[in-house]
Amino acid sequence: MDPTAGISSRSDANPDHSHQQPSPPPISGLAEPAVGPDPRPQNPGEQRPSQNRRLTRRRRGSRLGFPDFYGEAERHEFLWEKKERLKYITNQLDKKGFDWGVFLVAASGFLTDSYLLFVTNTVIPSIIYVYMYDKPREAADFEFWINVLTLMGSIVGQVLFGLLADLLGRTSLYGWELIIVILSTLGFAFTSRGVTSTSTTGLVAPSLDLKTSFYCWRFIQGVGIGAEYPLSSVLTAEWASVGQRARMLAALFAMQPLGQLFAALAGLSAVSIIDTEYQLADKIRGKGSNYGDYSRAVVDRVWRNIVLFGLIPSIIALIFRFYLTDPGRYTLEVQEDIDRAVEDTDRQISRNWYWPWKKVWPWRTNSATPSQDVELQQPQRRNQGTGATADTSSSDPPRPLDPKQSFSDLWNYLIKERNITLLFGTCATWFLLDVAFYGLGISSPHMLAVVWANKQAPSVEGGELEPWNPDPTHPKDTIVDVLRSNSKELILTSALGALLGSIGLIICIDWFRRKRFLQWSFLVLSGFLLATALSMRYNFATGRWRVTFAFYMICQILFNFGPNTLTFIIPAEIFPTRYRCLFHGLSAASGKLGSVVVRIALHSLIKRDNTPDEFNNRAKKLMWVMIFFAFTIMSGFLVTKIFIPDVQDSIGRGKDRRLVSKTLEVLAPGLSGPGMERQSLGLRWFKDHWPTWLRHTRRRDSQRAGPPSDASPEQIQPTRSSFESHSTDGPTNRGHRLGPGSASQIST
């Protein structure tokens, strides 16, 4: 098979017919040019355009009101060449399979952001122990604002970088978000009170406000964390082959639970090191007091090292991101540089990411054969000859100009073509998911203390517990014991469960229809959240606490096995290239908005008074919170069914029995694209289903009312013709005929 068939012009398809390239319409008042032989060679191999000529769209303006014939001809030639090169780029990517180079570059940054996002579950108790150990109310407000400002910064980063990535290019910003994360992490880790001075009254006044510094650095860090979502997901989707796109995106999102696991492991390792090297727990017990300058200095060193540990994958990812170029799809469709799109694709595919020396790594493969290289360096042009050398596609009507990024085009895509339905679907599902996910995932030590409680909290002297200890059932634990137990509970309950769910979805993501799997996973997850709420209510502080633990861990597995991963994947697939980053960023920002709303609600609902009575009543409050989460997640079933499209082919399966994903080019037009006419989404869903539901409701009401007293049984029994008339007037039963016995089934 000729490897260059994907880009070569179609010749000798109809050798008995000649086709000419469509000429511009004649202009009244001007003489038509004489028709003569085509000045260009008939054989495409006789003459090729120069390599130095860049194939980009050039729009020449008309002069003196006359049409620009050369500009129109060049536009048609550009569109034809663009179509052929897009075939070549997608064909090359499909032959590549799972692109480990792109995946490792994107995954390293996503791993870092996940680590820094969830590291607060490990380091906040340490910060409170060092700086706010005697201020419980201030400690609760500090924890609230740290989490909320991080999420708000993520919203800004997701929207801002999503917009700029569509306007300026994917890789022009890829790396800047890591620079923001690195600088803000350094600032957060080295935050201090500044210089203190003694006033005349004997009070010590620090020169810096510690909490304000923490808040500022954490907000900036959130901007970098949020920017990673649209950039990494869209780059992975556009560089992936159609067969491996879903698996690459699922593997990329698996970095979130992996980063959460690394954050907990880093905290556990740091605590073990300081306990072994400094014997901190023994010295605190020997002193009889939890506080002292020595213990606070050691713990202060611990949390700073845990935060700084997250810079290692950031620096590695930053180095490799300089070698990643814009995807060929973006360069071709948005920037409209045909030659650079092909060159970048070939360079990316032929790059050996595993080892730089071919002699040392003999398995290096080059996806482009020498014949392909020659064809790409000297691309074929459109023939205008006759007979066997004619281009059979030249008789097709000229394609319109591809839409450019503009407010009018955005309005046309969202409103006139009704694709705002798809954007609402991705935003709403992500919002509903993150209300529950971040309601449980951020500040999780307080939630896990209720899950792991096997007894009632005992009364203590003074009635108040230390604000850094989220578990009042063990009031005599030292700071070392608290940090160790927090890390173990995070690993066993949240991180491992979420990681198992991600691995399971990576394995079987192509065996299920993603839309259907998303909506049913919403429903199943809501059921387990209800079960967890009831178990928390009746098994709290008893010997049956392991039942609650089991239900909670199953919920963490189902989060990543279903909606948490799929709401990340689908926005990277269904939108056009020119707005893909922006819409993915808006969808992710909607999720973070839901997390901010739920954090504010929980902070006002559940007071963080560290008293035994408050802790014993917390299980009842959390039961109602989880019931609310369950119904919120349940509503995602209906939103997915109405507003999320199917991203996989509906006809058959592949050779390996897996469902075949649609290409990004097929999904890009949205509701006006091919295959969407079969899907009932948005207002069309209501139009198709509401009359049918109303008709059945009226029929059931009439049957319940009973027949009139003077009606005979023959008049009561419906006829087949009446049901056939009902089956044809509803939009959901087009073309369906009722067989024998259908009337009795419907009436039932």
Secondary structure as UniProt FT lines:
FT   HELIX           3..6
FT   TURN            15..16
FT   TURN            28..29
FT   TURN            44..46
FT   TURN            51..52
FT   TURN            64..65
FT   HELIX           69..96
FT   HELIX           100..118
FT   HELIX           120..131
FT   TURN            133..134
FT   HELIX           136..168
FT   HELIX           170..173
FT   TURN            174..175
FT   HELIX           176..189
FT   STRAND          196..198
FT   TURN            200..201
FT   STRAND          204..206
FT   HELIX           210..239
FT   TURN            242..244
FT   HELIX           245..253
FT   HELIX           255..278
FT   HELIX           280..287
FT   HELIX           293..309
FT   HELIX           311..320
FT   HELIX           321..323
FT   HELIX           328..333
FT   HELIX           338..350
FT   TURN            358..360
FT   TURN            362..363
FT   HELIX           370..377
FT   HELIX           387..389
FT   HELIX           392..395
FT   HELIX           407..411
FT   HELIX           412..416
FT   HELIX           420..441
FT   TURN            442..443
FT   HELIX           444..451
FT   TURN            461..462
FT   TURN            467..468
FT   TURN            472..473
FT   TURN            475..476
FT   HELIX           479..489
FT   HELIX           490..495
FT   HELIX           496..508
FT   TURN            509..511
FT   HELIX           514..539
FT   TURN            540..541
FT   TURN            543..544
FT   HELIX           545..561
FT   HELIX           563..569
FT   HELIX           570..572
FT   HELIX           577..579
FT   HELIX           580..605
FT   HELIX           612..643
FT   TURN            655..656
FT   HELIX           664..667
FT   TURN            668..669
FT   HELIX           670..672
FT   TURN            674..675
FT   HELIX           676..678
FT   HELIX           683..705
FT   TURN            709..710
FT   HELIX           713..716
FT   HELIX           720..729
FT   HELIX           731..733
FT   TURN            734..735
FT   TURN            740..741
FT   HELIX           742..747
//
